């Protein structure tokens, strides 16, 4: 089963980090990638640009409406994700605990839907 691990943290932590601290965070993410790959459980992932670069889109009454920036002010912002392909939630939690932002933010683990008759 695929598990999406959403990484939430205060973007200010990253922006205020020194280049050395950012390098350590990148190295920690590389270690998560390498471990998940070694286990055959890495299915994807990306870091996201800061939330002020986002666009919110809604379709209401047939009209598309967009707004720049995040929908609401939050203490933690979505900063990236990993997709793990694991046998069970315990394995996904094991890998999610290695994500460096688990120590300062929140990792939301969500199983992906499985649709009969569809690949993936």
For each residue, the residues with C-beta under 8 A, 3 or more apart:
1: 85 86 87 88 111 112 114
2: 43 83 84 85 86 111 112
3: 83 84 85 86 89 92 96 109 110 111 112
4: 81 82 83 109 110 111 112
5: 81 82 83 84 92 95 96 99 107 108 109
6: 78 81 107 108 109 110
7: 78 79 80 81 82 99 101 105 107
8: 76 77 78 79 101 105 106 107 108
9: 13 14 76 77 79 101 104 105 106
10: 13 75 76 77 104 105
11: 14 15 50 51 77 79
12: 15 16
13: 9 10 16 17 104 105
14: 9 11 17 22 25 79
15: 11 12 50
16: 12 13
17: 13 14 21 22 25
18: 21 22
19: 22 23
20: 23 24
21: 17 18 24 25
22: 14 17 18 19 25 26
23: 19 20 26 27
24: 20 21 27 28
25: 14 17 21 22 28 29 100
26: 22 23 29 30
27: 23 24 30 31
28: 24 25 31 32 98 99 100
29: 25 26 32 33 47 99 100
30: 26 27 33 34
31: 27 28 34 35 98
32: 28 29 35 36 82 95 98 99 100
33: 29 30 36 37 42 45
34: 30 31 37 38
35: 31 32 38 39 95 98
36: 32 33 39 41 42 82 84 95
37: 33 34 40 41 42
38: 34 35
39: 35 36 42 91 95
40: 37 85
41: 36 37 84 85 86 91 95
42: 33 36 37 39 45 82 83 84 85
43: 2 83 84 85
44: 82 83
45: 33 42 80 81 82 83
46: 80 81
47: 29 79 80
48: 78 79 80 81
49: 53 54
50: 11 15 53 77
51: 11 54 69 70 77 78
52: 69 70
53: 49 50
54: 49 51 68 69 70
55: 66 67 68
56: 66 67 68 69 70 71
57: 64 65 66
58: 64 65 66
59: 62 63 64 65
60: 63 65
61:
62: 59
63: 59 60
64: 57 58 59
65: 57 58 59 60
66: 55 56 57 58
67: 55 56 71
68: 54 55 56
69: 51 52 54 56
70: 51 52 54 56 73 74 77
71: 56 67
72:
73: 70
74: 70 77
75: 10
76: 8 9 10 105 106
77: 8 9 10 11 50 51 70 74
78: 6 7 8 48 51 81
79: 7 8 9 11 14 47 48 101 105
80: 7 45 46 47 48
81: 4 5 6 7 45 46 48 78
82: 4 5 7 32 36 42 44 45 95 96 99
83: 2 3 4 5 42 43 44 45 112
84: 2 3 5 36 41 42 43 91 92 95 96
85: 1 2 3 40 41 42 43
86: 1 2 3 41 89 91 92 95
87: 1 91
88: 1 91 92
89: 3 86 92 93 109 111
90: 93 94
91: 39 41 84 86 87 88 94 95
92: 3 5 84 86 88 89 95 96 109
93: 89 90 96 97 109
94: 90 91 97 98
95: 5 32 35 36 39 41 82 84 86 91 92 98 99
96: 3 5 82 84 92 93 99 102 107 109
97: 93 94 102 107
98: 28 31 32 35 94 95 102
99: 5 7 28 29 32 82 95 96 102 107
100: 25 28 29 32 103 104
101: 7 8 9 79 104 105 106 107
102: 96 97 98 99 105 106 107
103: 100
104: 9 10 13 100 101
105: 7 8 9 10 13 76 79 101 102
106: 8 9 76 101 102
107: 5 6 7 8 96 97 99 101 102
108: 5 6 8
109: 3 4 5 6 89 92 93 96
110: 3 4 6
111: 1 2 3 4 89
112: 1 2 3 4 83
113:
114: 1
115: 118
116:
117:
118: 115
119:
120:
